[in-house]
Amino acid sequence: QLQLQESGPGLVKPSETLSLTCTVSGGSISSGSHYWGWIRQPPGKGLEWIGNIYYTGSTYYNPSLKSRVTMSVDTSKNQFSLNLSSVTAADTAVYYCAGLYCSGGRCYSNNWGQGTLVAVSS
Amino acid sequence: QSALTQPASVSGSPGQSITISCTGTSSDVGGYDYVSWYQQHPGKAPKLMIYDVSDRPSGVSNRFSGSKSGNTASLAISGLQAEDEADYYCGSYTSSDPLYVFGTGTKVTVL
């Protein structure tokens, strides 16, 4: 069973870049069976899928965040990362990483990190 | 890419049955028979409850069932229990980036 764990600062200043890393264990990030995604949830609000990255480095970003999002993968460390630039208070949220099983339109996520709260404040 | 539409809240008494709807478009829910449903308790990560419209992962109660018609999917919970009180989200592959989209979420209250 895949396990995912987010890591990174819990506090980021406005206009700076939010950076998080997700470490995958219990399986290889290069297996090809999963896309690796970031999801966020502002306090009291719903889930928003930020984007996905495949182990090859192909990325798929939510159009609403595309101009500020960069995702990367490090197969040697079995990790993938999220950078979100020019953050504002509206980016304060719990950030989850997840493995998205996807094959020909058949997609679901059965592997989630525990989530990490990132607050944007000076 | 817009979120799938769900009712904000649904409630029921213990033992009753409830249904949550999830409406999308032909680019997501209507175009693929692969809708999934997630349960989220406060402070916890979402948990997969249904995938491929109506399949349950191992360990998920058979009180949870899913269906789909056209652009709308549904999650039914029968024999409602106090532990079912949570937020529920549908999810679907979408033909546009970022490949996956969630519903707006439904808060289930057990009266």
Interface residues (C-beta under 8 A of the other chain):
Chain A: Y35 G37 I39 G46 L47 E48 W49 I50 G51 N52 Y60 Y61 N62 P63 S64 K66 Y96 L100 C102 G105 R106 C107 Y108 S109 N110 W112 G113 Q114 G115
Chain B: Q1 A3 G31 Y32 Y34 S36 Y38 Q40 A45 P46 K47 L48 Y51 D52 P57 D87 Y89 G91 S92 Y93 S96 D97 P98 L99 Y100 V101 F102 G103 T104 G105
